[in-house]
């Protein structure tokens, strides 16, 4: 019997953009805390623990962007629940820290958080357009993501996710992951630089990194057929 597949979305956009990629694999998408009917959990460790409690043992767990950060934490802290791990546009730390230059400067994230709080309706489309810079299909990918996105969650939910991106550092936990791990990363991702994916892959024992050329932050939209093929091969292996 094939283990269940559960995928976690990224910040702000909800499950809509991932649905077409996960449906052919008969997977489920779990909403992040505060999205749709999911209660908001402000503490990252508590959110990871809540997610782990809801997983069946041996689940194939995947995540995109902020969802990848949560999936990584679950795999490290609840190894019995994660049979395989898929990290799409993943990183161990979203912001720069000592010894971790492959990331956004903290001041840039702080400025973005202020803009989101002031006018999320205007800021979010610019955010999506920005993280597709460098993609060979940037304009089409941005349009599709915005068309498929769920209704924006409450301001407190958006702020919680940005706080996680500011505060969470999983570099030590990454070394504790025991599940076979696939990382999929766009070579031109301006939000999660390829160097972050490479460093994360090096930290997770036995991890495999698949790099999509001319692709930015949303490979499942930019290169859907290749994305599905890579996931299928990994799940069936």
Residue pairs with C-beta under 8 A, 6 or more apart in sequence:
2 235
3 56
3 58
3 59
3 60
3 83
3 84
4 27
4 28
4 55
4 56
4 59
4 60
5 22
5 25
5 26
5 27
5 28
5 59
5 60
5 62
5 235
6 27
6 28
6 29
6 30
6 55
6 59
6 60
6 61
6 62
7 18
7 22
7 27
7 28
7 29
7 30
7 61
7 62
7 63
7 64
7 67
7 86
8 29
8 30
8 32
8 51
8 61
8 62
8 63
8 64
8 67
8 68
8 70
8 71
9 15
9 17
9 18
9 29
9 31
9 32
9 35
9 63
9 64
9 66
9 67
10 17
10 64
10 65
10 66
10 67
10 89
11 32
11 65
11 66
11 158
11 161
11 162
11 165
12 124
12 127
12 149
12 152
12 153
12 158
12 161
13 128
13 145
13 148
13 149
13 150
14 31
14 35
14 36
14 149
14 150
14 151
14 153
15 29
15 31
15 35
15 36
15 150
16 148
16 149
16 150
17 144
17 145
17 148
17 149
17 218
17 220
17 221
18 29
18 64
18 220
19 29
19 148
20 148
20 220
20 224
21 220
21 224
21 227
21 228
21 231
22 28
22 29
24 228
25 228
25 231
25 232
25 235
27 60
27 62
30 38
30 51
30 54
31 37
31 38
32 38
32 47
32 66
32 67
32 70
32 157
32 161
33 39
33 40
33 41
33 42
33 47
33 50
33 157
33 160
34 40
34 41
34 153
34 154
34 156
34 157
34 160
34 161
35 150
35 153
35 157
36 150
36 153
40 154
40 156
40 157
40 160
41 47
41 50
41 160
42 160
42 163
44 70
44 73
44 164
44 167
44 168
45 73
47 70
48 70
48 73
48 74
48 77
49 77
49 78
51 70
51 74
52 74
52 77
52 78
52 81
55 61
55 74
55 78
55 81
55 82
56 81
57 80
57 81
57 83
58 80
58 81
58 82
58 83
59 81
59 82
59 83
60 82
60 83
60 84
60 85
60 86
60 235
61 71
61 74
61 75
61 81
61 82
61 84
61 85
61 86
61 179
62 68
62 71
62 85
62 86
62 87
62 88
62 231
63 69
63 70
63 71
63 72
63 86
63 87
63 88
63 90
64 88
64 89
64 218
64 220
65 88
65 89
65 90
65 191
65 192
65 217
66 94
66 161
66 164
66 165
68 87
68 88
68 89
68 90
68 91
69 90
69 91
69 94
69 164
69 165
69 168
69 170
71 82
71 85
71 86
71 87
71 90
72 85
72 87
72 90
72 92
72 170
72 173
72 174
72 177
72 200
73 168
73 170
73 173
74 81
74 82
75 82
75 85
75 177
75 178
75 179
75 181
76 170
76 173
76 174
76 176
76 177
77 173
79 176
79 177
79 178
79 179
82 179
83 179
83 180
84 179
84 180
84 181
84 182
84 234
84 235
85 177
85 179
85 180
85 181
85 182
85 204
86 181
86 182
86 183
86 184
86 231
86 234
87 181
87 182
87 183
87 184
87 200
88 183
88 184
88 185
88 219
88 220
89 184
89 185
89 186
89 189
89 191
89 192
89 197
89 217
89 218
89 219
90 183
90 185
90 192
90 196
90 197
90 200
91 102
91 103
91 192
91 196
91 197
91 200
92 100
92 169
92 170
92 171
92 173
92 174
92 196
92 199
92 200
92 203
93 100
93 103
93 168
93 169
93 170
93 171
93 196
94 103
94 104
94 109
94 165
94 166
94 168
94 192
95 103
95 104
95 105
95 106
95 109
95 165
95 166
96 102
96 103
96 104
96 105
96 106
97 103
97 169
100 169
100 171
100 199
101 195
102 193
102 195
102 196
102 199
103 192
103 193
103 196
104 191
106 166
109 162
109 165
109 166
110 166
112 123
112 127
112 162
113 159
113 162
113 166
115 123
116 123
116 124
116 158
116 159
116 162
117 155
117 159
120 152
120 155
120 158
121 152
124 152
125 142
125 146
128 142
128 145
128 146
128 149
129 138
129 142
130 190
130 191
131 189
131 190
131 191
131 216
131 217
131 218
132 138
132 141
132 142
132 145
132 216
132 217
132 218
132 222
133 188
133 190
133 216
134 186
134 188
134 189
134 190
134 214
134 216
135 141
135 186
135 188
135 214
135 215
135 216
135 217
135 218
135 222
136 214
136 215
136 222
137 222
138 216
141 216
141 218
141 221
141 222
144 221
145 218
145 221
152 158
171 203
174 200
174 203
174 204
175 203
175 204
175 205
177 204
177 205
177 207
178 205
180 206
180 208
180 234
180 237
181 201
181 204
181 206
181 207
181 208
182 207
182 208
182 210
182 230
182 231
182 234
183 197
183 200
183 201
183 204
183 207
183 208
183 209
183 210
184 210
184 212
184 219
184 227
184 230
184 231
185 192
185 194
185 197
185 209
185 210
185 211
185 212
185 219
186 194
186 211
186 212
186 215
186 216
186 217
186 218
186 219
186 222
187 194
187 211
187 212
187 213
187 214
187 215
188 214
188 215
188 216
189 197
189 215
189 216
189 217
190 216
190 217
191 216
191 217
192 217
194 211
197 209
197 211
198 209
200 207
201 207
201 208
201 209
208 234
210 230
212 219
212 222
212 223
212 226
212 227
215 222
215 223
216 222
219 226
219 227
220 227
